[in-house]
Amino acid sequence: MDVTQTTERGAEGTPTDQRRGATASPRPRRDPGRIHRAWFVAAVAFVTIIGGAAFASMPGLLIEPLHAEFDWSRGTIGFAVSVNLALYGLTAPFAAALMDRFGIRRVVAIALTIISIGSLLTVWMTAAWQLIMCWGLLVGLGSGSMALAFAATVTNRWFVARRGLVTGILTAAGASGQLVFLPLLSWLVEHHGWRPASITVALTAIAVVPFVWLLLRDHPADVGLPAYGAPEFVPKPAPMHGAAGRAVKVLFKAARTGPFWLLAGTFAICGASTNGLVKTHFVPAAHDHGMPMTAAASLLAVIGVFDVVGTIASGWFTDRFEARRLLAVYYALRGVSLIFLPMLMAPTVHPPMVFFIVFYGLDWVATVPPTIALCREYYGEDSAIVFGWVFASHQVGAALVAFLGGVARDTFGSYDVVWYASGALCAAAALMALVIRRRPQLPLKVSPSPA
């Protein structure tokens, strides 16, 4: 049976949606002999996130080439990356509200187009401010509009049962995109320069747009079905106006609760220790120790392989175990691995480094499914937007470390102090996760899982 309680009923279009008013919907259809349409929507979302993830593979590959060609400091380049990462997070809650207003399909298609334009324009840049505008502003805004809030929205609308598993699968899509594109992009950068790599990102993002427009659907009612695992059909809710106002209102409401700040704090450390640190600075750090860029990028791609396994497994665990304890374990293990990383850096790939890559990959974004589950537990129908704000803190943490990591490298001549500091922060995040108190449970109806 599904252990996801109906505290999330408002998010699934139950009585809360009916109070708002619902649009006319097709007559519900039930065919137990066919695969539920929700799984096809999840597949489309998975492929879409993979296509959009191409741009996320680039920041760590740009630092050395741009430093060599334009003589920009690593701190300056890191600042552009930090703007990208910050906007990637800060856009997410507004994007979730825009999806409620205009639909998932329109928002994601426009976001992919913006990513393509921003990446393509970098080919003609000659000044650092252009990097900040193109890669930081445009790509940051576009990518933030189809970040993890997109995955949370799809999961909330289309699934009642198997939410943890689907969250894990969609979260893993970003890692799969890294796996597919990172080796190719690093090869392009090393053999042909960074411009062909930027063009590849632009073409990949725009190529996904027709796929999204033709195959993605906004709500189960659009095809006359109940959500997967829902006991009954629910009409599609009317579009919600005032997307920006709603996002801010939800923020102020959630900010009055303790769990929001604890979740935001732990997720900020999550972003600092993944996107901000490893994804941005691992390749140049390994290159500092004599490792070829292609080899270092391939190690990041291997992280992507095991990230898929770890995140899907985390979604499965989240359906069955206490989310707070899972978060504490994930952060503690990540902190230990980062403290040992400086001792593993070498010119060649050796077994201890491979062990780190596998271990760290399993933990990379395993924190996402339990964090989304806790948002649903506390914030119900507003959980996608609340998670958008929590994810914003993730990206702010990533942005700070992307910038400070470059400054530390310029100042100390190595990244060692950043690895140690991030390990200590992860230990703090583990303690913060344990402090989140369990919400008192009311007697609730439990929905049976489909066969």
Disulfide bonds with the S-S distance in Angstrom:
none
